[in-house]
Amino acid sequence: MTINTASAAVGGTGRLHRLGRWCARHAWRVVIAWLVLLVAFGAADACWGGSFADSFSLPGTSTQTGADLLKAHGGTSGTAAPIVIKSGRGSVAGHRSSVAAAVKNLEHLPEVASVTNPLTTHGAVSAKGDIAQIVVTFARDPAGFDHSYVGKVDTAVRPLRADHVTVDYGDPLGQLAAPKSADRTSEIIGLGVAVLVLLIGFGSVAAAGLPLLTAVLGLAVGLGGLGLLAARFSFGNAAPTLAAMMGLGVGIDYALFLSTRYRALLGDGLEPAEAVGRTVATSGRSVLVAAATVAMALGGLYVSGMSFVGTLGVAAGLTVVVTAAASVTLTPALLGLLGHRIDRLRVRTPVAEPTGTHDIWHRWAARIARRPWLFLTAGLLLLGLLAVPVASMHLGHVDAGAQPTTSTDRRAYDLISQGFGPGANGSITVVTQLDHKQVADQARSQALARTLRHDLAAVAGVASVTPPKPSPDHAVLVTSLTPTTGPQDRATTDLIRTLRHKTVPAALSGTGATGFVTGPTVAGQTFTDTLVAKLPLIIGVVVAAAFVLLLSVFRSPLVALKAAVLNLFSLAAAYGVVVAVFQWGWGGALFGVTEKVPVESYVPMMMFAIVFGLAMDYEVFLLSRIRETWLHRGDNHLAVATGLAATARVITCAALIMTSVFLAFMLSPNVVVKMLALGLGVSVILDATVVRLLLVPATMYLLGRANWWIPGWLDRHLPRLDPEGPAAEPAPASAPVPAKQYQG
């Protein structure tokens, strides 16, 4: 076996060292290059950038097969969206002329395939007669149209509003009509908190401004690239928001780690260009490893086989990669320009990294070393308590019923529930494919239709069933049923599963016909079921890949395994908080959530990829400094204490900034974005405090020299991905802390 010790040779210069030094000495070239990229991508996005809309397909599922059959045999193609109207005085029938005028105007709009007049369509007017639905079928999903299209719809329905009729747009047209998200406000709040934290934590305006400038410029370039990709590929509504959260958060973090190390090296007497070179060779290499880990975790979302989820990962990963590139090129250039002026415009005495052995973080390390089992147990109990709600997690689709009451899609949702029952917002379609005998014999087909309708109506939870109607070619029967409960209700989920696995197969057994349960509500449930089935695979793939990456970097199976396991604990705790707030309703009103909602089906998967990647960020930075001291001194207790003291301040400040960025996006009107923002913010807090300051040092103290054990055969076969590289400067020899001080 092999124990990694100080015998590992260090010296010479590497590519990253040369890159950092070159950027510092040719700073204006680098800055101009990034400004050119900013202008080029911004202009290209403005001219040719695409739009964002939620859409997904379910290839290979019965839900998709049913939808395809419906389309192939003369069913309605395109995307339907209800326009819900409510009479301000009596029955909708009293506004016949204005309804007809609005329908005619809508029919002449571009992208409209058909429009139904509710006064001549069965079941389109409520029992009281005051609420009705105009169903507009678009050639494609209207959520992806330019926002100006809403103005055309407003003009078309103007006769109704002039006749004192309330008009609201249901999804997906309602998504297009929704107000723009508060992304810019959230970004400004996040940046404002970042400025405050950096000024307090590091003492000078120059040191505070550099990470912000790098992060904002890198984020802007990344978002421009994402807009161009959106013109060719489909990205969900949450993609730009998620990309902004990730890019801004990690961009500030990465530049902060670099500038902190640079200031420490200046304090050791190095000239600026050489200090920049060593900064990039050490902390810059850690930035690249951390960014690769985050991108790898986000890329793992493609294992789900769902392009909708995979592209969300691509969107977030893109800004992470671009901001990481900015960190190792633009940040060194700006450091080179500042030189010794990094601490100009001081607001307090600037602080880089601790140089003594009696600071608060060394004392904290000594306290943990004396009672590692106590701190380990306390940390695990806290995370376990927060994770308790996970046992009751209910996954589903958060629909318009959870939106603010000021939004038109929420008002349309409520009017449909009021006039037609809560289940009318989630009707279910059953498509029955007939065999050749039933197609040829209409009497046999009609008998099957009667049996099917009877069996469907007898199912508990079904409010009504329409008579099955044959398609124009008589190859399929189509019927629609309305549940008694809303789309987000658990009972509706149970009903879909009952219909799919019991009722429809039993009703058609022995007839030669095949039934498929489909429709938007069913598609949402199928999407959820598919993701739930793939989640263990994604977790396994990402954890295994991260384990191999950390193993290659730190040459320690125990360190890599510990990192993966502890990150899963913090992830479970973050899941628990999301369930308690959104599903249980604990404090939901404080975040603008007006009712209890299920956890959006793809949120756990997205949270896992992002949280696991970000947790590895802090893990890499902390362990890099611990391993650096271990390589030079061969003392595990000294290494843990020195690494913790060297990174605690910067990790704490970085976590505060990241948390503020995430939580600022709670201002978004989108409930799913709120879920992600809260979950990610909580996870960063837990990871930077409970995990990094309690669990990691406690476990490393308990494991002792075993932290750095690796079988010789494994060491020989693993690739070399040293985070600190050959350019790592020797650890300062002044005032070494005796190992016995940390023996407890």
GIBELQUI-V872036 format. One line per field, one symbol per residue. ss: DSSP state (2 for helix, 1 for strand, 0 for the rest). phi: phi as a letter, one per 40 degrees, with the letter a starting at -180 (. if undefined). psi: psi as a letter, one per 40 degrees, with the letter a starting at -180 (. if undefined). Layout:
# GIBELQUI-V872036
ss->???
phi->???
psi->???
This chain:
# GIBELQUI-V872036
ss->011000000000002222222222202222222222222222222222000000000000022222222222000000111111111000022222222222222220000111100222000010000011111111000222000022222222022222001111100022222000002222222222222222222201222222222222222222222222220000000022222222222222222222222222222000022222222222222222222222222222222200222222222222222222222222222222222222200100000000000002222222222202222222222222222222220011000222000002222222222222022222011111100222220222222222222222200001111000110000011111111000000222222222222222222200000111110222222222222222222222222222222222220022222222222222222222222222200002222000000011002222222222222222222222222222222002222222222222222222222222222222200022222222222222222222222222222222222222110222222000000000000000000000222200
phi->.bbcbccccbigbbcccccccccccbdccccccccccccccccccccbccbbacaabbcgbcccccccccccbgcccgbcacbcbbccagccdcbdccccccccccccccgccabccccbbcgcbcdcgcbabccbbccacccccccccdcccdcccddccccgbcbbbcccccccccccccdccccccdcccddccccccbgbcccccccccccccccccccccccccccbbcbcdcdcccccdcccccccdcccccccccccccccgccdccccdccccbccccdcccccccccccccccccgbcdcdccccdcccccccccccccbccdccccccfccdbcfcbaccbbbcbcbbccccccccccccbccccccccccccccccdcdcbcbcabcbccbcdccccccccdccccccbgccccacbbbbbccccccccbcccccccccccccccccccgbcabcccbccdcgcbbbbbbbccbccccdccdccdccccbbccdccbdgcgcbbbcahdccccccdcccccccddccdccccccccccccccbfaccccccccccccccccccdcccccccccgcgdccbgccacbccddccdcccdccccccccdccccccccccdccccbgbcccccccccccbccccccccccdccccccccccccccccdcccccccccdcccbccccbcccccccccgccdbcaddccccccccbccbgccccccdccfccddccbcg
psi->ihhhaeehhiiaiaddddddddddefdddddddddddddddddddddeiaihihiiigheidddddddddddfeihiahihhhhihhegaiddefddddddddddddeiiehdihhhdeehheehideeehihhhhhidihedeiideddddddddedddddffhhhihiieddddeiiiifdddddddddddddddddddeeidddddddddddddddddddddddddeedihiidedddddddddddddddddddddddddddddeeiiddddddddddcdddddddddddddddddededdehdddddddddddddddddddddeddddddddddbeedfigieihihciieaeeidddddddddddgdddddddddddddddededdehhiahhaeeeiieeiddddddddddddeideeefihhhhhhiidddddhddddddddddddddddehhehdihihhhiidefdihhihihieiideidddddddddddecdddddeheeeihihhaiddddddddddddddedddddddddddddddddddefhddddddddddddddddddddddddddddehedddeeheihiihhdedddddddddddddddddddddddddddddddfhdddddddddddedddddddddddddddddeeehehdddddddddddddddddecdddecdddddddddbeedehhidddddeiihfhdeieehiiiheifihidddee.
